Amino acid sequence: MNTPDNSESILKEIDLKFQAINQKTETHLEGLLWSKPITYWDYIQTDALLSLQTQRTTLPDEMVFIMYHQVNELIFKMILWEIDQIADTENIQVAFFSERLSRITRYFDMLTNSFSIMEKGMEVEQYMKFRNTLTPASGFQSAQYRLIEFASTDVFNLTNKEFKKVSDKNADLESSYENLYWQSAGKDHQTGKKTYLLQEFENKYKDQFLRQITTFKTKNIWQKFTQLPEEDQLNPELIQAMRHYDQTVNITWVMQHLNTARKYILESGKGNGEATGGSDWQKYMHPKYQRRIFFPKLWTEEELSNWGNEETIV
């Protein structure tokens, strides 16, 4: 219970708070007389959250699939929240940088471990039936995942290997965007034309993606690292945190996703082996083909040459 002295001190701080925004303290305090106490379900918005699952079929395991992906999107939002703190902190300190990176990596560790829900939590027969109703939608169309990539590294590091051979980090924004590693998964390999999957994705999100790339050009995770004093860039704890994040996102998590897809799409012996969005999903997802690397300068030549080789993945 607060003592009178504590109560008086708190009231003074409240008064100063409202004076600073030219508000009457007594009006706000009187409003507390009529406000309702907060409840867990109001604060978390439980009813709204639990009403967001809408099945397209009568197959029970489709609900597992929907809720699992919704949880993923919530975790992606948490990751973006932490990245923003790194990006927007002036004169960032190593301890803060490392701690926020560790949070982000734990979220991706959680996503990696959670694939057992997908791998073991659905009947193959049910999945192969309801997935046909999802065409042409695809996990490829997770906009938040793309925003995480753009906020993690320079856009040049996200372009395909052919573009890297003929261009550099000073390439114009539109050229870099059109050569992002994931663009190939949304194009017809014979005609080079964008598929309906990619067209719809870009119709909704391309402008947002270009803004994200521009906004984070000087404050993505890699740029924030390079802006640190030289001695801080040599900090072993921070370097390990950067490498762990890179490997977790671009190898460990991706491979777990790929292996789960293999179980249902290839090893089940059911269906035609194609992704719902029509992409060449094995090459698109496998890190050794697209070589998604956020921080290439933090890896040795040998590590880079073996990037994504399954026999080297622990």
Secondary structure, DSSP 8 states (H G I E B T S, - for coil): ---HHHHHHHHHHHHHHHHHTT--HHHHHHHHHH-----HHHHHTHHHHHT----SSS-THHHHHHHHHHHHHHHHHHHHHHHHHHHH-TT--HHHHHHHHHHHHHHHHHHHHTHHHHHHSS-HHHHHHHGGGTTT--GGG-HHHHHHHHHHS-GGGGB-HHHHHH--TTS-HHHHHHTBGGGGGGB-TTT--B-HHHHHHHHHHHHHHHHHHHHTTTTSHHHHHHTS-HHHHT-HHHHHHHHHHHHIIIIIHHHHHHHHHHIIIIIT--S-S--TT---HHHHH-HHHH---S-GGGS-HHHHHTTT-GGG--
